[in-house]
Amino acid sequence: MINGTDAVLVAIDEVKGYMYPSDAERAAAYELLVELSTRTSSAHLASTDDSIHDAMADLQQLFGLTRRILRAHGTDASKGSAGNISLAVVAVRVLNEVIRPVLSRWQPLLSDYEARRPIDVSPVEWEQQWDRGPRCRSELRAMRSSIRAYVDLSL
């Protein structure tokens, strides 16, 4: 844990900067930590055992949860106390620059594939047969490492 006088170096993909987290930022960061670290966004997605559909639904929920958390902590979690970056900026950029591109690419492709599932094939079996599944899982794993960097900030 970093005390209130120390700067936190933020380096997550293209999100880079320094922040001196306020108490509100620390509180919001803890809530985001709980959400991110208990979801498939930061957990390992096995090669075929875990559902890509469920992982994407879980990631999609992060948008609403992050909005709710940032609103609950107000402007104190968005203006930062010093440095050139705030928790709100980091959170929104992680959503828009790390998570959204993966969801925007893969959700429509998966939805299209799921819509073609024969009635006699279970959703799990159908997803396991998806020829793009391995590539999607690979991109989800790569995104996971970026999200882990966010979780590991430990404000």
C-alpha positions, 0 to 999 in steps of 0.5 A: 500500500502506498501512503498518501504522499507518494506518487504512483506510476501508472503504466498500462498499455498506452495509459502512462503517468503519475498520480498522487491518489486522494482518499476518494481515489483510494476508496474507488480503486479498492472497489474497482480492485474487488470487481476486477480481481474477482471476474474473468477479466483478471482470472485465467481463461482456460483453453476450452473449459471456460465460456467465452460468452460468459467472459465477455458478458462479465467484461461488459458488466465492468462498464456499468460498474465502473461508472457507478463506482466513479459516480459514487466517489464523485469528482474527488476520484476524478480530479486527482490531487497532483500528478498528471493523471487521476484514477477516473482517467485511468479507469475510463482509459482501461475501459475504452483502450484495453477492454472495449477494443476486444469486446468490439471485435469479438462480441459481434463475431461470437453473437453471429456464431451463436445465432447459427447454433443448431437446436440439437447442439448445446451452447457449450459444445457449439462454442467449443467448435467455434474455429475462431475460439482459440484466437479469441481466447488468446486476445482475452488472455493478452487483455488480461495481462493489461488488466492485471497491471491495473489491479496491481497498482494497489492504490 
